[in-house]
Amino acid sequence: DFWASLLLRAGDKAGRAGAGMPPYHRRVGMVQELLRMVRQGRREEAGTLLQHLRQDLGMESTSLDDVLYRYASFRNLVDPITHDLIISLARYIHCPKPEGDALGAMEKLCRQLTYHLSPHSQWRRHRGLVKRKPQACLKAVLAGSPPDNTVDLSGIPLTSRDLERVTSYLQRCGEQVDSVELGFTGLTDDMVLQLLPALSTLPRLTTLALNGNRLTRAVLRDLTDILKDPSKFPNVTWIDLGNNVDIFSLPQPLLLSLRKRSPKQGHLPTILELGEGPGSGEEVREGTVGQEDPGGGPVAPAEDHHEGKETVAAAQT
């Protein structure tokens, strides 16, 4: 099967590397293959591959009209930037415009999507650290007080043993930490559980980035349970879980716990699905008034007929 073989080849031959690779390898490979198909004039195949990419990213709808006109319930709006780029790609592939440099626009979109789905943007922050070995990078980041009150380990591969050093650092400098960046570090569910005791007691922590890792929906249960205790993560308003294995929506109890921690923030970037939550329609309106979608327009309440008590979380990145 062509598509099965493509998924194995995608992302720098991630399939050859065995199990456990973060899913961004596969997704970036699919974007690159999609662009190659468009350059070769194979738009029908590119459209089919785009559908596979949407499904891999948790975009439930398979209807082109839904994708083009935003009527679908995008159940993993933990990453609205990716969704907006996917929608734009769908327009260029299925509704190409004869005028202008359509291919150039497609190439730009694919570059943006590749950049967003991979750790390159994070590595650039380290200003030369990327040329060092992971241990040297980690040592440099954990030296001294956190700059700008941020512990930025994004793009540095971490091991369970490394997490012991991170935990010690957080315990030592925790009073100064507002943000912890752990995107694209290779974290698994068990590794996050190892960090939770230290992370949850940081008094000033407001944002926690866990995107681009190997996390599964199973870790949501632990996050939901720990957030039930108001003394844990006392000031957290946002947890980025985008671009992981299968975290495409967040449990409503988790989102409500975050809302309780940020009453002055107004509306969290969440969208309740139609008919969910206490008050049903009223809650939907409350969750969407004044929001804007990634394209700049107002967010409409998501309509979805799937069962389950979940909400869409739009984590602003």
Backbone hydrogen bonds, N-H to C=O, Kabsch-Sander energy under -0.5 kcal/mol:
donor,donor_aa,acceptor,acceptor_aa,energy
5,S,1,D,-2.1
6,L,2,F,-2.2
7,L,3,W,-2.2
8,L,4,A,-1.3
9,R,5,S,-1.7
10,A,6,L,-2.2
13,K,9,R,-1.6
14,A,10,A,-1.6
15,G,8,L,-1.8
16,R,13,K,-1.2
17,A,13,K,-0.7
17,A,14,A,-0.9
18,G,15,G,-1.1
21,M,18,G,-0.6
25,H,22,P,-1.5
26,R,22,P,-0.5
27,R,23,P,-2.2
28,V,24,Y,-2.8
29,G,25,H,-1.9
30,M,26,R,-1.9
31,V,27,R,-1.9
32,Q,28,V,-2.2
33,E,29,G,-2.2
34,L,30,M,-2.3
35,L,31,V,-2.1
36,R,32,Q,-1.8
37,M,33,E,-2.1
38,V,34,L,-2.1
39,R,35,L,-2.4
40,Q,36,R,-1.4
41,G,38,V,-1.6
42,R,37,M,-2.9
43,R,41,G,-1.2
46,A,42,R,-2.2
47,G,43,R,-2.6
48,T,44,E,-1.8
49,L,45,E,-2.5
50,L,46,A,-2.4
51,Q,47,G,-1.7
52,H,48,T,-1.7
53,L,49,L,-2.4
54,R,50,L,-2.6
55,Q,51,Q,-2.2
56,D,52,H,-2.3
57,L,53,L,-1.7
58,G,55,Q,-1.3
59,M,54,R,-2.9
60,E,58,G,-1.1
67,V,63,S,-1.9
68,L,64,L,-2.9
69,Y,65,D,-2.3
70,R,66,D,-0.8
71,Y,66,D,-0.9
72,A,66,D,-1.0
74,F,72,A,-1.1
75,R,73,S,-1.1
77,L,74,F,-0.8
78,V,76,N,-0.6
79,D,76,N,-1.1
83,H,79,D,-1.5
84,D,80,P,-2.3
85,L,81,I,-2.1
86,I,82,T,-2.5
87,I,83,H,-2.4
88,S,84,D,-2.0
89,L,85,L,-2.3
90,A,86,I,-2.3
91,R,87,I,-1.8
92,Y,88,S,-2.0
93,I,89,L,-2.4
94,H,90,A,-2.6
95,C,91,R,-2.2
102,A,100,G,-1.4
105,A,101,D,-1.9
106,M,102,A,-2.2
107,E,103,L,-2.7
108,K,104,G,-2.0
109,L,105,A,-2.3
110,C,106,M,-2.5
111,R,107,E,-2.2
112,Q,108,K,-2.5
113,L,109,L,-2.6
114,T,110,C,-2.6
115,Y,111,R,-2.6
116,H,112,Q,-2.3
117,L,113,L,-2.3
118,S,114,T,-0.8
121,S,115,Y,-0.7
121,S,118,S,-0.7
123,W,119,P,-2.6
124,R,120,H,-1.7
125,R,121,S,-0.5
125,R,122,Q,-1.1
126,H,122,Q,-0.6
126,H,123,W,-1.4
127,R,124,R,-1.4
129,L,126,H,-1.1
131,K,128,G,-1.4
132,R,129,L,-2.0
136,A,133,K,-0.6
137,C,133,K,-2.3
138,L,134,P,-2.7
139,K,135,Q,-2.3
140,A,136,A,-2.1
141,V,137,C,-2.3
142,L,138,L,-2.2
143,A,140,A,-0.9
144,G,142,L,-0.6
149,N,146,P,-1.7
150,T,147,P,-1.9
151,V,179,S,-2.6
152,D,150,T,-0.9
153,L,151,V,-0.8
153,L,181,E,-2.5
155,G,183,G,-2.2
156,I,153,L,-1.9
158,L,185,T,-2.5
163,L,159,T,-1.7
164,E,160,S,-0.7
164,E,161,R,-0.8
165,R,161,R,-0.9
165,R,162,D,-0.6
166,V,162,D,-2.1
167,T,163,L,-2.9
168,S,164,E,-2.1
169,Y,165,R,-2.2
170,L,166,V,-2.7
171,Q,167,T,-2.2
172,R,168,S,-1.6
173,C,169,Y,-2.7
174,G,170,L,-1.1
176,Q,173,C,-2.3
177,V,174,G,-1.2
178,D,149,N,-3.1
178,D,176,Q,-0.6
179,S,149,N,-1.7
180,V,207,T,-1.9
181,E,151,V,-2.9
182,L,180,V,-0.7
182,L,209,A,-2.3
184,F,211,N,-2.2
185,T,182,L,-0.8
192,V,188,T,-2.1
193,L,189,D,-2.3
194,Q,190,D,-1.6
195,L,191,M,-1.2
196,L,192,V,-1.9
198,A,195,L,-0.7
199,L,195,L,-2.6
200,S,196,L,-3.1
201,T,198,A,-0.6
202,L,199,L,-1.6
204,R,174,G,-0.5
205,L,202,L,-0.6
206,T,178,D,-3.4
207,T,178,D,-1.5
208,L,238,W,-2.0
209,A,180,V,-2.6
210,L,208,L,-0.6
210,L,240,D,-2.8
212,G,242,G,-1.9
213,N,210,L,-0.5
214,R,187,L,-2.6
219,V,216,T,-1.5
220,L,217,R,-1.4
221,R,217,R,-0.6
221,R,218,A,-0.9
222,D,218,A,-0.7
223,L,219,V,-2.1
224,T,220,L,-2.9
225,D,221,R,-2.3
226,I,222,D,-2.4
227,L,223,L,-1.8
228,K,224,T,-0.7
228,K,225,D,-0.8
229,D,226,I,-1.0
232,K,229,D,-2.2
233,F,200,S,-3.3
236,V,233,F,-1.0
237,T,206,T,-2.7
238,W,206,T,-1.5
240,D,208,L,-2.3
241,L,239,I,-0.7
244,N,241,L,-0.5
245,V,215,L,-1.9
246,D,215,L,-0.8
248,F,246,D,-1.2
250,L,311,T,-1.6
252,Q,309,K,-0.9
254,L,251,P,-0.6
255,L,251,P,-1.7
256,L,252,Q,-2.7
257,S,253,P,-1.9
258,L,254,L,-1.8
259,R,255,L,-2.2
260,K,256,L,-2.1
261,R,257,S,-1.0
262,S,258,L,-0.6
262,S,259,R,-1.2
265,Q,262,S,-1.4
266,G,263,P,-0.8
267,H,265,Q,-0.8
268,L,266,G,-0.6
270,T,268,L,-2.8
271,I,312,V,-2.6
273,E,310,E,-0.5
274,L,302,A,-1.9
276,E,273,E,-2.1
280,S,277,G,-2.0
282,E,279,G,-2.2
284,V,280,S,-1.9
285,R,281,G,-2.3
286,E,282,E,-2.4
287,G,283,E,-2.0
288,T,284,V,-0.7
288,T,285,R,-1.1
289,V,285,R,-1.9
291,Q,288,T,-2.0
293,D,297,G,-4.6
296,G,293,D,-2.4
299,V,291,Q,-0.8
304,D,302,A,-0.6
310,E,308,G,-0.9
311,T,250,L,-2.0
312,V,271,I,-2.2
314,A,269,P,-2.8
314,A,312,V,-0.5
315,A,77,L,-0.7
315,A,313,A,-1.0
316,Q,314,A,-0.6
317,T,315,A,-0.6
